[in-house]
Amino acid sequence: MSVTIKDIAKVAGVSYSTVSKALRNSPLVKAPTKKRIMAIADNLGYHPNVAARSLVSKRSNTVGIIWPTVERAAHAALMTQINEHLEEKGYKSLISINNMSDAITTFQSIQVDAILIFYDQMTDQVPSIPDVPVLVYGSSHNSPFPVIDVNRKGALYLAVSHLIKAGHSHIAFIGDLSGMDPLQEEKVLGFKEGMLDGAGHIPPNLLINSNGMTYYDGYKAAEELLADFPSTITAIISGSFDLTKGIIRAVQEANLLIPENVTILSYDNIPQTTTFESPVSVIGVPLEKITDAIVNRLINMMEHKNIPPSTILSPELIEVKAEMPS
């Protein structure tokens, strides 16, 4: 038989109302009392019945998140931070990697307070979601919901401009050139515009299609690039963190030093970039800024505050230089 707040109240010697407030982290309960009630609840193995609570309060304090993939490091890092920030605000995350229609049906059945959709999961036929605020992270193209997005095109333009100012003229880009993903296409356009404005031309043979966004895709694309241009490429811009890891391996296997022989500049400004075994500069919106923007917007929507239809976050470039030998 499951533990209820009545059981906790009996052990703690307080009212049901006090237990309920403490479990909701209410400021109306003094910190020592709240701490003792939480400890008792934990010892008794209490688990809140979200569905039952939502029927009474009309709030579940839960955000449903439709997540596109478990494979990409950047998505995983962002999801981890969003979950942590929501918990700090008193909300739980319910994550689904099912298709959007099935995920929304599940979320509606437990009455989540808001839904976050990663653009990768958006479809032309968006199911009806009455009375639930919905936020999209990704491209604002044709979205019927408010959007938080990052300036990918501007990020790649900034990356190219930085490298040209540093003296590079043979700059390659490795990323998704399929044109099937608008988010990746923005990066390609940013690279092309940066090269056209900064160097006066777009080198078609230096745009390498990774045919995917994984470590292995980056490795094979860089291997191909360096086989064709073993001594002329001085800089490579990578379309993602995962691609960069593979690119680093290919460059090392070609017996080239980073950044002495080849400078690498990676898209995705996430904490995991500090784990690169070679000095790699990064471009993109810091993960913390994306997380703050998403969580604050979700809370404002749940509190029925007026919000703009879309917010585009500006990228930052972090240059990492090789340490000089002592």
C-alpha positions in Angstrom: 0.0 0.0 0.0 1.4 3.4 -1.0 2.5 6.0 1.6 0.2 9.1 1.8 0.6 12.5 3.2 -1.6 11.4 6.1 1.1 8.8 7.0 3.8 11.5 6.9 1.7 13.9 9.0 1.1 11.2 11.7 4.8 10.5 12.0 5.8 14.2 11.9 3.0 15.2 14.3 1.8 18.0 12.1 -1.4 18.6 10.0 -2.0 17.3 6.5 -2.0 20.8 5.3 1.5 21.4 6.6 2.9 18.3 5.0 1.3 19.2 1.7 2.8 22.7 1.8 6.2 21.3 2.8 6.2 18.8 -0.1 5.4 21.7 -2.5 8.3 23.7 -1.0 6.0 26.4 0.2 7.6 29.4 1.9 4.7 29.2 4.5 6.5 26.3 6.2 9.6 27.1 8.2 12.8 25.6 6.9 13.5 23.2 9.9 10.0 21.8 9.7 10.2 21.4 6.0 13.5 19.6 6.2 12.1 17.2 8.9 9.0 16.5 6.8 11.0 15.9 3.7 13.3 13.5 5.6 10.3 11.5 7.0 8.7 11.4 3.5 12.0 10.0 2.1 12.4 7.4 4.8 8.8 6.2 4.4 9.3 5.9 0.6 6.7 8.5 -0.3 6.0 9.2 -4.0 3.6 11.9 -5.0 0.6 11.0 -7.1 0.9 13.6 -9.8 -2.3 12.7 -11.5 -4.4 12.8 -8.3 -2.8 16.1 -7.3 -3.5 17.7 -10.6 -7.2 16.8 -10.4 -7.5 18.8 -7.2 -5.2 21.8 -7.9 -5.5 21.9 -11.7 -1.7 22.0 -11.6 0.7 19.1 -11.9 4.0 21.1 -11.5 5.2 19.0 -14.4 6.6 20.0 -17.8 6.3 17.6 -20.7 9.3 17.6 -23.0 9.3 16.0 -26.5 13.0 15.2 -27.0 14.3 14.4 -30.5 17.2 12.0 -29.9 19.4 10.4 -27.2 22.4 10.4 -29.5 23.6 14.0 -29.7 25.8 15.3 -26.9 24.5 18.9 -27.3 20.8 17.7 -26.9 21.7 15.6 -23.9 23.6 18.5 -22.2 20.8 20.9 -22.8 18.2 18.4 -21.5 20.1 17.8 -18.3 20.4 21.6 -17.6 16.7 22.2 -18.4 15.7 19.4 -16.0 18.0 20.8 -13.2 16.7 24.4 -13.7 13.0 23.3 -13.7 13.6 21.3 -10.5 15.1 24.4 -8.8 11.9 26.2 -9.7 9.7 23.4 -8.2 8.8 21.6 -11.4 9.4 18.1 -12.7 10.2 17.0 -16.2 8.5 14.3 -18.1 10.5 13.4 -21.1 9.3 11.5 -24.2 11.2 10.4 -27.3 8.0 9.1 -28.9 6.5 10.8 -31.9 4.9 14.1 -31.2 1.3 13.0 -31.4 1.8 10.1 -29.0 3.8 12.2 -26.6 1.2 14.9 -26.5 -1.6 12.4 -25.8 0.4 11.1 -22.8 1.2 14.6 -21.5 -2.5 15.6 -21.8 -3.6 12.5 -19.8 -1.6 13.6 -16.8 -2.4 17.3 -17.3 1.1 18.7 -17.6 1.3 22.4 -17.1 3.4 23.1 -20.2 5.0 21.3 -23.2 8.4 21.9 -24.7 9.0 20.7 -28.2 12.4 20.4 -29.8 12.1 21.6 -33.4 13.4 18.2 -34.7 10.1 16.7 -33.6 7.8 19.3 -35.3 5.6 18.1 -38.1 3.3 19.8 -40.6 0.3 18.4 -38.8 0.5 19.6 -35.2 -2.1 18.0 -32.9 -4.5 20.2 -31.1 -3.2 21.1 -27.6 -6.1 23.0 -25.8 -5.4 24.9 -22.6 -1.7 23.9 -22.4 1.1 26.4 -23.2 3.6 25.1 -25.7 7.1 26.3 -26.4 9.3 25.3 -29.3 13.1 25.2 -29.2 14.5 25.5 -32.7 13.6 27.2 -35.9 10.7 29.6 -35.9 9.8 28.6 -39.4 6.0 27.9 -39.6 5.7 27.3 -35.9 2.2 27.9 -34.5 3.8 28.3 -31.0 6.2 30.7 -29.3 9.8 29.9 -30.1 13.2 30.1 -28.5 16.0 29.8 -31.1 19.7 30.5 -31.6 21.3 32.4 -34.5 23.1 29.5 -36.2 23.6 31.4 -39.4 25.2 34.3 -37.5 27.4 31.9 -35.5 29.0 30.4 -38.7 29.4 33.9 -40.2 31.2 35.0 -37.0 33.4 31.8 -37.1 34.4 32.4 -40.7 35.1 36.1 -40.1 37.2 35.3 -37.1 39.4 32.8 -39.0 39.9 35.1 -42.0 41.0 37.9 -39.6 43.4 35.4 -38.1 45.0 34.9 -41.6 43.3 31.8 -42.8 42.3 31.5 -46.4 41.8 27.8 -46.9 38.9 27.2 -44.6 36.7 24.0 -44.8 33.3 23.3 -43.3 32.2 19.9 -42.3 28.5 19.5 -41.6 25.1 18.4 -42.9 24.8 19.7 -46.5 21.6 17.7 -47.3 19.3 20.7 -47.1 16.8 18.5 -45.3 17.3 20.0 -41.9 16.6 23.8 -41.7 18.7 24.1 -38.5 21.8 22.7 -40.2 21.1 24.6 -43.5 21.3 27.8 -41.5 24.9 26.9 -40.6 25.8 26.2 -44.3 24.3 29.6 -45.3 26.3 31.3 -42.6 29.5 29.7 -43.8 28.9 30.6 -47.4 28.0 34.3 -46.6 31.0 34.6 -44.4 33.4 33.3 -47.1 31.8 35.4 -49.8 32.0 38.6 -47.7 35.4 37.9 -46.2 37.3 36.1 -49.0 35.3 37.1 -52.0 34.4 33.5 -53.0 32.7 30.3 -51.8 35.0 27.3 -52.1 32.6 24.5 -53.2 35.2 21.8 -52.7 35.8 22.8 -49.1 32.2 22.2 -48.1 32.2 18.6 -47.0 28.9 16.7 -46.4 29.2 14.7 -43.2 26.1 12.6 -44.1 25.1 12.6 -40.5 26.0 14.3 -37.2 27.9 11.6 -35.3 31.5 11.1 -34.2 32.1 8.6 -37.0 30.5 10.9 -39.6 32.9 13.7 -38.6 35.9 11.3 -38.7 35.1 10.0 -42.2 34.4 13.5 -43.6 37.6 14.9 -42.2 39.6 11.8 -43.5 38.2 12.5 -47.0 39.0 16.2 -46.8 42.6 15.7 -45.6 43.2 13.0 -48.3 42.2 15.5 -51.0 44.0 18.5 -49.5 46.8 17.1 -47.3 48.7 20.3 -47.0 46.5 23.3 -48.0 43.7 23.2 -45.4 44.6 25.5 -42.4 41.2 25.6 -40.7 38.1 23.4 -40.3 34.8 24.6 -39.0 32.7 21.8 -37.6 28.9 21.7 -37.6 28.6 20.1 -34.1 30.3 18.8 -31.0 30.0 15.2 -32.0 31.4 15.9 -35.5 34.3 17.7 -33.9 35.4 14.7 -31.9 35.7 12.6 -35.1 37.5 15.5 -36.9 40.1 15.7 -34.2 40.8 12.0 -34.5 41.2 12.2 -38.3 43.5 15.2 -38.1 45.7 13.4 -35.5 45.9 10.3 -37.7 47.1 12.5 -40.5 50.0 13.5 -38.3 48.9 17.1 -38.1 49.0 19.2 -35.0 46.1 21.2 -33.7 46.2 24.2 -34.0 49.7 24.5 -35.3 48.9 22.8 -38.7 45.1 22.9 -38.6 42.9 25.1 -36.5 39.5 23.6 -35.6 36.5 25.7 -34.6 33.5 23.8 -33.4 29.8 24.7 -33.3 28.0 23.9 -29.9 29.0 26.0 -27.0 28.6 23.4 -24.3 30.6 22.5 -21.2 31.7 19.2 -22.8 34.0 21.0 -25.2 36.5 21.3 -22.4 37.0 17.5 -22.7 38.5 17.9 -26.2 42.0 16.4 -26.2 43.3 19.2 -28.4 42.8 23.0 -28.2 39.6 23.7 -30.1 37.8 27.1 -30.3 34.0 27.0 -30.1 31.1 29.1 -31.4 27.4 29.2 -30.3 25.1 30.4 -27.6 26.3 29.3 -24.2 24.3 26.4 -22.9 23.4 28.2 -19.7 21.9 31.1 -21.6 19.7 28.8 -23.7 18.6 26.9 -20.6 17.7 30.2 -18.8 15.8 31.5 -21.8 13.7 28.2 -22.1 12.9 27.7 -18.5 12.0 31.4 -17.8 9.8 31.5 -20.9 8.0 28.2 -19.8 7.4 29.6 -16.4 6.1 32.9 -17.8 3.7 31.0 -20.1 2.5 28.9 -17.2 1.8 32.0 -15.2 -0.1 33.5 -18.2 2.3 36.4 -18.7 2.6 38.1 -22.1 5.6 36.8 -24.0 7.0 37.6 -27.5 6.3 35.1 -30.3 10.0 34.4 -30.8 13.4 35.1 -29.2 16.6 34.6 -31.1 19.7 34.2 -28.9 23.1 35.6 -30.1 26.2 33.4 -30.4 29.5 33.9 -28.7 33.0 32.8 -29.8 35.4 31.3 -27.3 38.9 31.1 -28.7 41.1 28.4 -27.2 44.8 28.8 -27.9 47.5 26.2 -27.5 49.7 26.5 -24.4 53.2 27.6 -25.1 55.9 25.1 -24.0 57.8 26.2 -20.9 
